[in-house]
Every structure is written in C-alpha cells, then in structure tokens.
Amino acid sequence: PQGDIALVFTDIVSSTSLWAKAPIEMDTALELHNTVMREACAAFDGYEVKTIGDAFMVAFTSSVPALKFCCKVQTDLAQQVWPEAIELPPISTAKDILLWNGIRVRMGCHHGEAVLEENPLTGRSDYRGTVVNTASRVESKAMPGTICITDTTKTAIEGHSEPWVVKDHGKHDLKGLGDVHLSLLITTTLSERLEWSDATVKIHRGDSYTSGGTQGTVDSLEKNKKRKSHTNTVKKTKLNVVKGDVTVATVGLMKDKQNMLFEYCNIMVRVVSDSANQT
C-alpha cells in the first residue's frame, strides 16, 4: 500500500522475562504467534513490512482491514495451545468464552500519509514519516491483549458496523508527539478485557482491596534487612484475584525497578504500593 495507509505495530508483553524463564517453550510460543500473525495478515491483504524480534510492523490500505487483522489476531491467539512452561493461565468468562490464554500481545494502529521507500539491500518496501512514529508510540500505550488507536483511526472506522468495542483511553504523552488522545479497541467477544484495564488501586502493606469487581489481597510485603539500602523487596507476595464468577489462582507478584508497581500475570490488575518507602 502507498500514500494514505494504516500501520499496525505489535509486541509480546514481558517477552524478555519469558525468554529468560523458558527459552525452549518460548521459541515454540513464538512460532505459534508468528503463524497467527501471518495468517491474519494474509486474510486481510496486509503487507508485512518487517519484524524485530517478536514485534511486527504491518501495513494496510485502510484502517478497517487493519483493525480486522488485529481483532483476528487477538481472537486466534486465545485459541492456541500454549506450552505449559509459559504459565499464563487461561481465564474464561461466566459464559465460557475464553478471555485470556497464553501470551499477551499489545497492538497499536494509526492512519495517515506515509512515505514509501525501498530497502536497497533487501529489495523490500518500508515506510518512514510521522505516521510510522505515531503508530509505534501508540502500540506502547495499549493494555495487554488490546488494540490502541488514535482519533484519526477512530474517525476512519466510523460508520462501519464491525463486531468490535471502542473505549476511551484518555490522553497520553507520546515521545516527540506531545499529548495524543487514544482509544482502546477489541472484538466484541473479548470486550471484557477492557474492564481489566480499570482495575487500578493503591494499597498499603497487608491491605485487602476491591476494585471494579476485582478483589485481591496483598501480603508479606517486607523490608529487606539484609541490604544496607532501604529498597523494599517482595517476599512470597501473592495476589488472589476474583473477576466476576471467575476465580484466578493465587500467583506471585512482580515489581518494577522503582519497587512501586506490581503486575498480575500481565493482566491489568495493578497494585501500587504508596507506602513502599516506609519502614
């Protein structure tokens, strides 16, 4: 495609840690992921511009086939049989619709004018310009398992009665682009994924919490007394999550570099400790 096009960027969530944890199983998972991507790309006449690791860049003639591609990918990924070592447990809705299964993939889409160029070494077509930079930045703002879109993309699909749901995602500061208003999109059958993106709550050590139908308990957030620094560590910290009629098994929590953010199983149940630096 040339000129006014839709670009999609994708990325597997927490792929670095998954590779470190189970390299053999992750290699199998990546093959499954790539097959799903390429079959969906062919189904909607997309052009695979390039891949970087587990990330795809795909071009389409317009936003509608681009988002149909995205929705098919999210649906098909949930239907795969993933290696057990990946340990991202399947979650079904009360109506037995498989909501989460296996790896989580973020996707971003932007519609606009792109400059087409040919790689002199490979002979393949590539793109440059603001539309490329925007689509790449938008992908990073998507919640795991959802598609993030710009207002330009949203306007382009208005009037098309496709089986998808769009939710406001607010304004985000995109590097080099300033504040950009974004939305999240997902196929109707997986629309409950958007509810998980709201489950954010601040807690103190040992507190229980409830947010948007999601309940959990965080315990054993203890200070590391073996080090001279005052960095808090997590010792056997676990989170029990109940989502509607679905009970998710207790799992460990992971912390980020600032020891302030905990993420459950790559699903958007986030627990932020605002007392992490207290003794």
KAMO-V663974 format. One record per residue. N is the residue number from 1. RES is the residue in one letter. SS is DSSP state (H for helix, E for strand, C for the rest). PSI is psi as a letter, one per 30 degrees, with the letter a starting at -180 (999 if undefined). OMEGA is omega in degrees with one decimal (* if undefined). Layout:
<<N:RES:SS:PSI:OMEGA> <N:RES:SS:PSI:OMEGA>>
This chain:
<<1:P:C:k:-178.5> <2:Q:C:l:175.1> <3:G:E:b:-178.7> <4:D:E:j:-173.9> <5:I:E:l:173.0> <6:A:E:k:179.2> <7:L:E:k:177.8> <8:V:E:k:171.9> <9:F:E:k:179.8> <10:T:E:l:179.2> <11:D:E:k:176.3> <12:I:E:k:-179.2> <13:V:C:k:175.9> <14:S:C:h:-177.7> <15:S:H:e:-179.5> <16:T:H:e:179.8> <17:S:H:e:178.0> <18:L:H:e:176.6> <19:W:H:e:-179.4> <20:A:H:e:-176.2> <21:K:H:e:-174.3> <22:A:C:i:-174.4> <23:P:H:e:-178.8> <24:I:H:e:179.7> <25:E:H:e:179.7> <26:M:H:e:176.2> <27:D:H:e:175.9> <28:T:H:e:180.0> <29:A:H:e:-179.5> <30:L:H:e:176.7> <31:E:H:e:176.9> <32:L:H:e:179.3> <33:H:H:e:-177.7> <34:N:H:e:177.7> <35:T:H:e:178.2> <36:V:H:e:-180.0> <37:M:H:e:-173.8> <38:R:H:e:176.7> <39:E:H:e:178.4> <40:A:H:e:178.6> <41:C:H:e:179.5> <42:A:H:e:-177.8> <43:A:H:f:-177.0> <44:F:C:g:173.7> <45:D:C:h:177.0> <46:G:C:l:177.1> <47:Y:E:j:178.2> <48:E:E:j:-177.1> <49:V:E:e:179.0> <50:K:E:l:172.9> <51:T:E:k:173.9> <52:I:E:j:-174.0> <53:G:C:c:179.0> <54:D:C:g:-178.0> <55:A:E:k:177.7> <56:F:E:k:168.8> <57:M:E:j:-174.3> <58:V:E:k:-178.8> <59:A:E:k:178.9> <60:F:E:l:-179.1> <61:T:C:f:179.5> <62:S:C:l:-174.8> <63:S:H:e:-176.8> <64:V:H:e:177.2> <65:P:H:e:178.4> <66:A:H:e:-178.1> <67:L:H:f:172.2> <68:K:H:e:175.1> <69:F:H:e:-178.8> <70:C:H:e:-178.4> <71:C:H:e:178.6> <72:K:H:e:178.6> <73:V:H:e:-178.4> <74:Q:H:e:178.8> <75:T:H:e:-176.3> <76:D:H:e:177.6> <77:L:H:e:-179.5> <78:A:H:f:-177.3> <79:Q:C:f:-177.4> <80:Q:C:l:173.6> <81:V:C:j:-173.2> <82:W:C:l:176.2> <83:P:C:k:-177.2> <84:E:H:e:-176.3> <85:A:H:f:178.2> <86:I:H:e:172.6> <87:E:C:h:169.3> <88:L:C:j:-168.2> <89:P:C:k:176.3> <90:P:C:k:178.9> <91:I:E:k:178.8> <92:S:E:l:176.4> <93:T:C:l:178.9> <94:A:C:f:179.7> <95:K:C:g:177.9> <96:D:C:g:172.3> <97:I:C:k:-178.2> <98:L:E:j:-173.9> <99:L:E:e:-179.4> <100:W:E:k:175.5> <101:N:C:k:177.1> <102:G:C:a:-176.2> <103:I:C:l:176.1> <104:R:C:k:-178.3> <105:V:E:k:171.5> <106:R:E:k:178.0> <107:M:E:k:178.0> <108:G:E:k:-178.1> <109:C:E:k:174.9> <110:H:E:k:-176.0> <111:H:E:k:179.0> <112:G:E:a:-178.4> <113:E:E:k:179.7> <114:A:E:l:177.4> <115:V:E:k:-179.4> <116:L:E:k:177.0> <117:E:E:l:-179.7> <118:E:E:k:176.6> <119:N:C:j:-175.5> <120:P:C:f:-178.9> <121:L:C:e:-176.2> <122:T:C:f:-177.3> <123:G:C:g:-179.2> <124:R:C:l:178.7> <125:S:E:k:177.4> <126:D:E:l:-177.9> <127:Y:E:l:173.5> <128:R:E:l:-179.7> <129:G:C:l:-176.7> <130:T:H:e:-179.1> <131:V:H:e:178.5> <132:V:H:e:-179.8> <133:N:H:e:-178.6> <134:T:H:e:-179.1> <135:A:H:e:179.1> <136:S:H:e:179.7> <137:R:H:e:-178.6> <138:V:H:e:-179.8> <139:E:H:e:-177.2> <140:S:C:f:-179.3> <141:K:C:f:179.5> <142:A:C:k:171.0> <143:M:C:k:178.7> <144:P:C:k:177.4> <145:G:C:g:179.8> <146:T:C:l:177.9> <147:I:E:k:178.7> <148:C:E:k:-176.9> <149:I:E:l:176.7> <150:T:E:l:176.7> <151:D:H:e:177.7> <152:T:H:e:178.3> <153:T:H:e:180.0> <154:K:H:e:178.2> <155:T:H:e:-177.5> <156:A:H:f:-178.0> <157:I:C:g:178.9> <158:E:C:k:-178.6> <159:G:C:f:177.1> <160:H:C:j:-176.4> <161:S:C:i:178.5> <162:E:C:l:-179.5> <163:P:C:i:176.1> <164:W:E:l:-178.4> <165:V:E:k:179.9> <166:V:E:k:-178.7> <167:K:E:k:179.1> <168:D:E:k:-178.9> <169:H:E:g:176.3> <170:G:E:a:179.3> <171:K:E:k:179.3> <172:H:E:k:178.1> <173:D:E:j:178.4> <174:L:E:k:-175.1> <175:K:C:k:178.0> <176:G:C:f:-175.8> <177:L:C:f:-178.4> <178:G:E:a:-179.3> <179:D:E:k:179.9> <180:V:E:k:178.6> <181:H:E:k:-175.5> <182:L:E:l:174.9> <183:S:E:l:173.9> <184:L:E:k:-179.6> <185:L:E:k:176.1> <186:I:E:l:177.3> <187:T:E:k:-173.2> <188:T:H:e:-177.1> <189:T:H:f:179.7> <190:L:H:g:-173.4> <191:S:C:f:179.2> <192:E:C:f:176.0> <193:R:H:e:-178.9> <194:L:H:f:178.7> <195:E:H:e:-179.5> <196:W:H:f:-178.0> <197:S:C:f:180.0> <198:D:C:f:-172.2> <199:A:C:i:179.1> <200:T:E:k:-177.4> <201:V:E:k:175.6> <202:K:E:k:-179.6> <203:I:E:l:169.2> <204:H:C:l:180.0> <205:R:C:k:175.2> <206:G:C:f:-178.2> <207:D:C:l:166.9> <208:S:E:l:178.4> <209:Y:E:l:174.5> <210:T:E:k:-179.4> <211:S:E:j:175.2> <212:G:C:h:-179.6> <213:G:C:f:177.9> <214:T:E:k:-178.5> <215:Q:E:k:179.8> <216:G:E:l:176.7> <217:T:E:k:176.7> <218:V:E:k:-178.1> <219:D:C:l:174.4> <220:S:C:h:172.2> <221:L:E:j:-169.9> <222:E:E:l:179.2> <223:K:E:k:178.8> <224:N:C:j:-175.9> <225:K:C:f:-178.1> <226:K:C:f:-179.7> <227:R:C:l:179.0> <228:K:C:f:-179.2> <229:S:C:l:-179.6> <230:H:C:g:-179.9> <231:T:C:k:176.1> <232:N:E:k:176.0> <233:T:E:l:178.5> <234:V:E:k:179.0> <235:K:C:j:179.9> <236:K:C:h:178.8> <237:T:C:k:-177.8> <238:K:E:l:179.6> <239:L:E:k:174.2> <240:N:E:k:-176.1> <241:V:E:k:173.9> <242:V:E:k:-178.8> <243:K:E:j:-176.8> <244:G:C:b:177.4> <245:D:C:g:-175.3> <246:V:E:k:177.0> <247:T:E:k:179.6> <248:V:E:k:-177.9> <249:A:E:l:178.2> <250:T:E:k:179.9> <251:V:E:l:177.0> <252:G:E:l:177.6> <253:L:C:l:177.3> <254:M:E:k:179.9> <255:K:E:l:177.7> <256:D:C:a:-175.5> <257:K:C:f:-179.6> <258:Q:C:g:179.8> <259:N:C:g:-176.3> <260:M:C:f:-173.3> <261:L:E:k:179.3> <262:F:E:k:-177.3> <263:E:E:k:-179.7> <264:Y:E:j:165.5> <265:C:C:h:179.0> <266:N:C:g:173.9> <267:I:E:l:-169.2> <268:M:E:h:167.6> <269:V:E:j:-174.4> <270:R:E:k:179.7> <271:V:E:j:-177.4> <272:V:E:k:179.3> <273:S:E:j:178.9> <274:D:C:g:176.6> <275:S:C:g:-173.2> <276:A:C:f:-178.7> <277:N:C:g:177.8> <278:Q:C:l:179.0> <279:T:C:999:*>>
